[in-house]
């Protein structure tokens, strides 16, 4: 049984260079990746590098009460939108009863975050009663003044939505004719697609209405006539305060031209969208699209409304996809779209498609929010604290080095080399994790890295003391290094497991900056195991073959005499008794 052990020990001692080569290759590869990515420094959090702070005030204009439950739900949705994987260090928290504060660190697309964080993402599918170009495009009217089809494109040619059986969703469609066409009849019919279709097919632009419209209908018709969507002030107020069950107005852009819409009551609610995602259509030239899957209730509604719209003439065979008051698409249908899925396609960029899918996937906020203030946060205070923290870390590291040199002497070179390797790996990984998962280095994360210095040094001390214990037992250095490793390894693994478990619990149960501390502590704990196994142990195996350490030099830190080693046990012969002779 002794022979196999000696064989394994010899094998382990003969190949320490392989482990050192592996960790050095990993360092070179990670460092090269850091420089190739262009992110050579860790991304700093808002308390160190500054950023943007947004204050949002809740408005009870959606039929929901401003209470703690709705505010907490809004914070959770905003947090998912901005934070992604949870370590980007964007902070979303309530302030008082009505306000939510969103802090976005420098390096994050603050404009994109502002667009997403307070957006209610209320999506409705409304039948189109009338639509026409406004602004400069309206100065050159369509040649047709009736309901005949012309070859002028509508917004559906640019941003179109299709379903499983939709056809010609991106082909030119007929524009609306004169401004008052079929508006009165559609409103009188309570915006029912089938009723409005029959009214529009028999009414001419100059035909008087059979009965006088109600006051509300007349007001909406007058607002539609006066609406100019090319003006931003009118676009932002178009359809403001409209309820889902009422007709409303809307604006939409296509190829730089703004169109105004008269829309019927909502036929499908955006909350009935089960899933939304951005996909790239590789089969056609449609480019980026947003695919939507409806739940059972929404699928039935969508099939019903598309079946009714298919019986109408343009533009009343179109449905407007209205997102937060803006008509993002107005496709027309030729048959009922069944199957519970649809897609919005057209001139979307990748970012636009992903942002839209992101908002729809995370759902609507329970409350609407008004942006109260947007301020830029400076990092002056955080910078001073960072310098103070780094100074404290440098002093602590210097004291550790002085202690190692004074107590372990030559072994301190191994400890300092291991600390250097651990520091390089930590820095490179932090720089790479910034663009990869949005990790931002804040003050608590810096504290976690400083605490890791003690954890790493503790692992080296455990191993060194095990080696010195073996030398005190009378063993030479090479067998002492190998015999000490199993016992030291067990202690190091248990200690690091406890530290990692504490970091994991902190990361799961906390939010915000405390997560930065927990993430850094967990990362450095894992790196400690890697460095001890692949650098410290192989390096000690190599140094045990060097005369300076193997001979137990006084400055090596492994001098048997200084450690009080026992003399080796050797068997000696007793001297033979001498016989005395008598005189």
C-alpha positions in Angstrom: 0.0 0.0 0.0 2.9 2.3 0.6 4.2 2.0 -3.0 1.1 3.6 -4.7 1.2 6.5 -2.4 4.8 7.2 -3.2 4.0 6.9 -6.9 1.2 9.5 -6.6 3.3 11.8 -4.6 6.1 11.6 -7.2 3.7 12.2 -10.0 2.2 15.3 -8.3 5.6 16.7 -7.6 6.8 16.1 -11.2 4.0 18.1 -12.9 3.6 21.4 -11.1 4.5 23.3 -14.2 1.3 22.1 -15.9 -0.9 23.8 -13.3 1.2 27.0 -13.5 1.0 27.0 -17.2 -2.8 26.7 -17.1 -3.4 29.7 -14.8 -0.9 31.8 -16.7 -2.6 31.0 -20.0 -6.0 31.9 -18.4 -4.5 35.3 -17.3 -3.1 36.1 -20.7 -6.4 35.1 -22.4 -8.6 37.1 -20.1 -6.2 40.1 -20.3 -6.2 39.9 -24.1 -10.0 39.7 -24.1 -10.2 42.8 -21.9 -8.0 44.9 -24.3 -9.8 43.6 -27.4 -13.2 44.5 -25.9 -11.9 48.1 -25.3 -13.1 48.0 -21.6 -9.8 48.2 -19.8 -11.3 49.6 -16.6 -14.2 48.4 -14.4 -17.5 50.3 -14.9 -18.0 52.5 -11.9 -21.3 52.8 -10.0 -23.2 56.0 -9.6 -21.6 56.8 -6.2 -18.1 56.7 -7.8 -18.5 57.9 -11.4 -21.8 59.9 -11.2 -24.8 59.4 -13.3 -28.4 60.4 -13.8 -31.1 60.6 -11.1 -34.8 60.6 -12.2 -37.7 61.5 -9.9 -41.1 60.2 -11.0 -44.4 61.1 -9.4 -47.3 58.6 -9.5 -50.6 59.8 -11.0 -53.9 58.0 -10.2 -55.4 58.5 -13.7 -55.7 54.8 -14.7 -58.3 53.7 -12.3 -55.7 52.4 -9.8 -55.2 53.8 -6.4 -51.8 55.1 -5.2 -51.0 52.6 -2.4 -48.0 50.7 -1.2 -48.9 47.5 -3.2 -49.1 49.4 -6.5 -45.9 51.4 -5.8 -44.0 48.2 -4.9 -45.2 46.6 -8.1 -44.1 49.6 -10.1 -40.7 49.6 -8.5 -40.3 45.9 -9.3 -41.2 46.4 -12.9 -38.9 49.4 -13.3 -36.1 47.4 -11.6 -36.4 44.6 -14.1 -36.4 47.0 -17.0 -33.3 48.9 -15.9 -31.2 46.4 -13.9 -31.3 43.4 -16.3 -29.4 40.7 -14.3 -29.5 42.7 -11.1 -25.8 43.8 -10.9 -25.8 46.9 -13.1 -26.2 49.0 -9.9 -29.2 51.0 -11.1 -31.2 51.9 -8.0 -35.0 52.1 -8.0 -36.6 52.9 -4.7 -39.7 54.7 -3.4 -39.5 58.1 -1.7 -42.6 59.1 0.3 -46.0 57.9 -0.8 -46.0 59.1 -4.4 -42.5 59.3 -5.7 -40.0 56.8 -7.2 -36.3 57.7 -7.5 -34.3 56.0 -10.2 -30.5 56.4 -10.1 -28.7 55.3 -13.3 -24.9 55.0 -13.2 -22.7 56.6 -15.8 -22.1 54.3 -18.7 -25.7 53.2 -19.0 -27.8 54.6 -21.8 -29.6 57.1 -19.7 -31.9 58.2 -22.6 -33.0 54.6 -23.2 -33.5 54.0 -19.5 -35.6 57.2 -19.2 -37.8 56.1 -22.1 -38.4 52.7 -20.5 -38.4 53.3 -16.8 -41.6 55.4 -16.6 -43.4 54.2 -19.7 -46.7 52.5 -18.9 -46.5 50.5 -22.1 -50.3 50.4 -22.4 -51.1 48.7 -25.7 -54.4 48.6 -27.4 -55.7 47.3 -30.7 -58.3 49.8 -32.0 -60.1 49.7 -35.3 -59.3 52.6 -37.6 -62.3 54.8 -38.5 -60.4 57.4 -40.5 -56.8 58.4 -41.1 -54.9 60.9 -43.3 -51.6 62.7 -43.5 -51.0 66.0 -41.8 -48.6 68.8 -42.1 -46.7 69.3 -45.3 -47.9 65.9 -46.7 -51.5 67.1 -46.4 -50.8 70.1 -48.7 -50.7 67.8 -51.7 -54.0 65.7 -51.4 -54.5 62.4 -53.0 -56.0 62.4 -56.5 -58.9 60.3 -55.3 -61.7 62.0 -53.3 -63.8 58.9 -53.0 -63.3 55.5 -51.5 -61.4 54.1 -54.5 -58.0 52.6 -54.0 -55.0 54.7 -54.9 -51.3 53.8 -54.9 -50.3 56.2 -52.1 -48.7 54.4 -49.2 -50.1 54.4 -45.7 -48.3 54.0 -42.4 -48.9 50.3 -42.7 -46.4 50.2 -45.5 -43.7 51.3 -43.1 -44.6 49.7 -39.8 -47.0 46.9 -40.5 -48.4 44.2 -38.3 -49.2 40.7 -39.5 -50.7 37.6 -38.1 -50.6 34.0 -39.2 -52.9 34.5 -42.1 -52.4 38.2 -42.8 -51.7 38.9 -46.4 -50.1 41.9 -48.2 -49.4 43.5 -44.8 -46.6 45.6 -46.2 -48.0 46.5 -49.6 -49.4 50.0 -50.4 -52.9 50.7 -49.1 -55.4 53.4 -49.9 -55.2 56.6 -47.9 -58.1 58.2 -46.3 -59.8 60.7 -48.5 -61.2 64.1 -47.5 -61.1 65.0 -43.9 -64.7 64.3 -42.9 -65.1 61.1 -44.8 -67.2 58.6 -42.9 -66.3 60.1 -39.6 -69.8 61.1 -38.5 -71.3 57.7 -39.6 -68.6 55.8 -37.9 -69.1 57.6 -34.7 -72.9 57.3 -34.9 -72.4 53.5 -35.2 -70.4 53.6 -31.9 -67.3 52.7 -33.9 -68.5 49.2 -34.7 -66.3 48.0 -37.6 -69.1 46.4 -39.5 -71.5 49.3 -39.1 -68.9 51.8 -40.0 -68.0 49.8 -43.1 -71.5 50.0 -44.4 -71.7 53.6 -43.6 -68.5 54.4 -45.4 -69.3 52.4 -48.5 -72.5 54.4 -49.1 -71.5 57.8 -47.9 -69.7 60.4 -50.0 -67.6 63.2 -48.6 -70.4 65.7 -49.2 -73.3 63.5 -48.1 -75.1 64.9 -45.1 -75.5 62.6 -42.0 -78.9 61.1 -41.6 -79.1 62.3 -38.1 -77.2 65.0 -36.2 -74.3 63.6 -34.1 -74.3 63.9 -30.4 -72.3 66.6 -28.6 -69.5 64.2 -27.8 -69.3 62.9 -31.3 -69.3 66.4 -32.7 -66.6 67.4 -30.4 -64.4 64.4 -31.3 -65.0 65.1 -35.0 -64.0 68.8 -34.6 -60.8 67.7 -32.7 -60.0 65.3 -35.5 -60.5 68.0 -38.1 -58.2 70.4 -36.2 -55.5 67.8 -35.3 -52.1 68.4 -36.9 -49.8 65.5 -35.9 -46.8 67.2 -37.4 -46.7 69.5 -34.4 -45.3 68.0 -31.2 -47.5 69.9 -28.9 -50.7 68.5 -30.5 -49.2 64.9 -30.8 -48.6 64.7 -27.1 -52.1 65.7 -26.2 -53.9 63.7 -28.9 -56.2 61.2 -27.2 -55.2 62.2 -23.8 -57.4 60.9 -21.0 -59.4 58.6 -23.4 -60.8 55.4 -21.9 -60.4 52.1 -23.6 -64.1 51.8 -24.3 -64.4 55.1 -26.0 -63.3 56.4 -29.5 -60.2 58.5 -29.5 -57.6 60.2 -31.6 -54.0 59.2 -32.3 -50.9 60.0 -34.3 -48.4 57.8 -36.1 -45.3 58.4 -38.2 -44.3 56.7 -41.4 -41.2 57.6 -43.5 -41.0 61.0 -41.9 -44.7 61.8 -42.5 -47.1 62.1 -39.6 -50.6 60.7 -39.9 -53.6 61.4 -37.7 -56.1 58.7 -36.8 -59.7 58.5 -35.6 -59.8 55.2 -33.7 -62.7 53.2 -32.3 -62.9 51.6 -28.9 -60.2 49.2 -27.9 -60.9 45.7 -29.2 -57.9 43.9 -27.6 -56.0 45.0 -24.4 -52.2 44.8 -24.3 -52.4 42.9 -21.0 -53.7 40.0 -23.0 -50.4 39.8 -24.8 -48.8 36.7 -23.2 -45.3 37.1 -24.7 -43.4 39.5 -26.9 -39.9 39.2 -28.3 -37.8 40.8 -31.0 -36.8 38.6 -33.9 -35.0 39.1 -37.2 -36.8 37.8 -40.3 -34.1 36.0 -42.4 -36.6 34.7 -45.0 -38.0 38.0 -46.2 -36.7 41.6 -46.3 -39.0 42.6 -43.4 -36.0 43.0 -41.0 -36.5 43.2 -37.3 -40.0 42.4 -36.0 -41.8 42.1 -32.7 -43.7 38.9 -32.4 -46.6 38.7 -29.9 -48.5 35.7 -28.5 -51.9 36.3 -27.0 -53.5 34.4 -24.1 -56.7 32.5 -24.7 -59.0 35.5 -24.1 -56.9 37.8 -26.2 -56.6 35.3 -29.1 -60.4 35.1 -29.4 -60.8 38.8 -29.3 -58.1 39.3 -31.9 -59.7 36.7 -34.2 -63.1 38.4 -33.8 -61.9 41.9 -34.6 -59.7 40.9 -37.5 -62.7 38.9 -38.9 -64.9 42.0 -38.7 -62.3 44.4 -40.1 -61.7 42.1 -43.1 -65.3 42.8 -44.4 -64.7 46.6 -44.5 -63.1 48.9 -47.1 -60.0 50.9 -46.5 -59.1 52.5 -44.3 -61.7 50.8 -42.1 -60.2 47.4 -42.6 -57.2 48.5 -40.6 -56.5 48.2 -36.9 -54.3 50.6 -35.1 -51.7 49.2 -32.7 -51.6 52.0 -30.1 -48.8 52.1 -27.7 -49.0 54.8 -25.0 -51.2 57.0 -27.3 -49.0 56.6 -30.4 -50.1 54.5 -33.4 -46.9 52.4 -34.0 -48.6 50.4 -36.8 -51.8 50.3 -38.8 -51.9 47.1 -40.8 -54.9 46.0 -42.8 -56.3 42.5 -42.8 -58.0 40.5 -45.5 -59.2 37.6 -43.3 -59.6 36.7 -39.7 -56.2 36.1 -38.0 -56.4 33.0 -35.8 -53.9 31.0 -33.8 -53.3 33.6 -31.0 -50.2 35.2 -32.5 -49.3 38.3 -34.4 -46.3 40.4 -35.3 -45.4 44.0 -35.8 -42.9 44.4 -38.7 -41.5 47.2 -40.7 -38.7 49.7 -40.4 -37.6 48.8 -36.9 -34.0 48.9 -35.9 -32.7 46.2 -33.6 -32.8 48.5 -30.6 -36.3 49.7 -31.3 -37.7 46.2 -31.7 -36.0 45.0 -28.5 -37.1 48.0 -26.5 -40.7 47.5 -27.6 -40.6 43.8 -26.9 -39.0 44.6 -23.5 -41.8 46.9 -22.4 -44.5 44.6 -23.6 -42.9 41.6 -21.9 -42.6 43.3 -18.6 -46.2 44.5 -18.8 -47.8 47.8 -17.9 -47.2 49.7 -14.8 -50.1 49.8 -12.4 -49.8 53.6 -12.2 -48.9 56.3 -14.7 -45.9 58.4 -13.8 -44.9 61.9 -14.6 -41.2 62.9 -14.7 -40.7 65.5 -12.1 -36.9 66.1 -12.4 -33.8 64.7 -14.0 -30.5 65.6 -12.4 -26.9 64.7 -13.1 -25.1 63.3 -10.0 -21.5 64.2 -9.6 -19.0 61.7 -8.2 -17.1 64.2 -6.0 -18.2 62.7 -2.7 -17.9 59.2 -3.9 -14.5 59.9 -5.4 -13.2 61.1 -2.0 -14.6 58.1 -0.3 -13.0 55.9 -3.0 -9.6 57.4 -2.4 -10.0 56.9 1.3 -11.1 53.3 0.8 -8.2 52.6 -1.5 -5.8 54.3 0.9 -7.1 52.1 3.7 -6.8 49.0 1.5 -3.2 49.9 0.6 -2.3 50.4 4.2 -3.8 47.1 5.2 -2.1 45.3 2.3 1.3 46.9 3.4 0.8 45.7 6.9 0.0 42.2 5.7 3.2 42.2 3.6 5.3 43.4 6.5 3.9 40.7 8.7 4.5 38.0 6.1 8.1 39.2 5.5 8.8 39.3 9.2 7.3 36.0 10.1 7.6 33.8 7.0 10.6 35.5 5.3 11.3 33.6 2.1 7.8 32.1 2.0 6.4 35.7 1.9 7.5 35.8 -1.8 5.1 32.9 -2.5 2.3 34.8 -0.6 2.9 38.1 -2.4 3.1 36.4 -5.8 -0.2 34.7 -5.1 -1.8 37.9 -4.0 -0.6 39.6 -7.2 -2.1 36.8 -9.4 -5.4 37.0 -7.4 -5.5 40.8 -7.8 -4.9 40.6 -11.6 -7.7 38.0 -12.1 -10.1 40.1 -10.0 -9.4 43.3 -11.9 -9.6 41.7 -15.3 -12.9 39.9 -14.5 -14.4 43.1 -13.1 -13.5 45.0 -16.3 -15.0 42.2 -18.4 -18.2 41.8 -16.3 -19.1 45.5 -16.8 -20.2 45.2 -20.5 -21.1 41.5 -20.1 -23.7 41.6 -17.3 -23.7 45.3 -16.4 -21.6 44.9 -13.2 -20.7 48.3 -11.7 -18.1 48.8 -9.1 -19.4 50.8 -6.2 -18.1 51.6 -2.7 -19.5 48.4 -1.1 -17.9 46.4 -3.9 -14.6 48.0 -3.1 -15.0 47.0 0.5 -15.7 43.5 -0.6 -12.4 43.4 -2.6 -10.5 44.7 0.4 -12.0 42.0 2.7 -10.9 39.5 0.1 -7.3 40.3 0.8 -7.6 38.9 4.3 -9.5 35.8 3.0 -6.8 35.1 0.4 -3.9 35.7 2.8 -5.6 33.4 5.3 -5.5 30.5 2.8 -1.7 30.9 2.3 -1.1 31.0 6.1 -3.1 27.8 6.6 -0.9 26.0 4.0 2.4 27.4 5.3 1.6 26.4 8.9 0.8 22.9 7.8 4.1 22.7 6.1 6.0 24.0 9.1 4.1 21.5 11.3 5.4 18.6 9.1 9.0 20.0 9.4 8.7 20.2 13.2 7.9 16.5 13.0 11.3 15.9 11.6 10.5 15.6 7.8 12.4 17.2 5.0 10.8 19.9 2.9 9.7 17.9 -0.2 7.6 15.3 1.6 6.4 18.0 4.1 5.0 20.0 1.2 3.0 17.0 -0.2 1.9 15.7 3.2 0.7 19.1 4.4 -1.4 19.8 1.3 -4.4 17.4 1.9 -4.9 18.7 5.4 -4.5 22.4 4.3 -6.8 21.8 1.3 -9.6 20.5 3.4 -9.4 23.5 5.8 -9.2 26.1 2.9 -12.2 24.6 1.1 -14.4 24.6 4.2 -13.4 28.2 5.0 -14.0 29.4 1.4 -17.3 27.6 1.2 -18.6 29.4 4.3 -17.5 32.8 2.9 -19.1 32.0 -0.5 -22.3 30.8 1.2 -22.6 34.1 3.2 -22.0 36.1 0.0 -24.6 34.1 -1.9 -27.2 34.7 0.8 -26.5 38.4 0.9 -26.8 38.6 -2.9 -30.2 36.9 -2.9 -31.9 38.6 0.0 -30.6 42.2 -0.5 -30.9 44.8 -3.3 -28.9 47.7 -4.5 -25.4 48.4 -3.2 -25.3 45.5 -0.8 -25.5 43.2 -3.8 -22.3 44.8 -5.1 -20.5 43.9 -1.9 -21.9 40.3 -1.9 -21.1 39.8 -5.6 -17.4 41.0 -5.2 -17.0 38.9 -2.0 -18.3 35.8 -3.8 -16.1 36.4 -6.9 -12.9 36.8 -4.9 -13.7 33.8 -2.8 -13.9 31.6 -5.9 -10.7 33.1 -7.2 -9.0 32.3 -3.9 -9.6 28.6 -4.5 -8.4 28.8 -8.1 -5.2 30.6 -7.1 -4.4 28.3 -4.2 -4.9 25.1 -6.2 -3.3 26.2 -9.5 -0.6 28.7 -8.4 0.3 28.5 -4.7 0.5 24.7 -4.3 2.4 24.1 -7.6 4.8 27.0 -6.8 5.6 25.5 -3.4 6.3 22.1 -5.1 8.8 23.8 -7.4 10.5 25.8 -4.6 10.9 22.7 -2.5 13.4 21.5 -5.1 15.5 24.6 -4.7 18.5 24.4 -2.4 17.6 27.7 -0.6 14.4 26.3 0.7 15.2 22.5 0.7 18.3 23.0 2.9 16.3 24.9 5.4 18.1 28.3 5.1 17.7 30.6 8.0 16.0 33.2 5.6 13.7 30.7 3.9 11.2 30.7 6.8 11.6 26.9 6.9 14.6 26.5 9.1 14.2 23.3 11.1 16.3 24.6 14.0 14.3 27.8 14.3 11.0 25.9 14.1 12.2 23.5 16.9 12.2 20.4 14.7 12.7 17.1 16.3 15.8 15.1 15.3 15.0 12.3 12.8 14.5 8.9 14.5 17.4 6.6 13.6 18.3 3.2 15.0 21.8 3.0 16.5 23.8 -0.1 17.6 24.7 -0.4 21.3 28.4 -0.7 21.9 29.6 -4.1 22.9 30.4 -4.6 26.6 34.1 -4.5 27.4 35.3 -7.4 29.6 37.6 -6.4 32.4 40.6 -8.6 33.3 41.8 -9.2 36.8 45.3 -8.7 37.6 
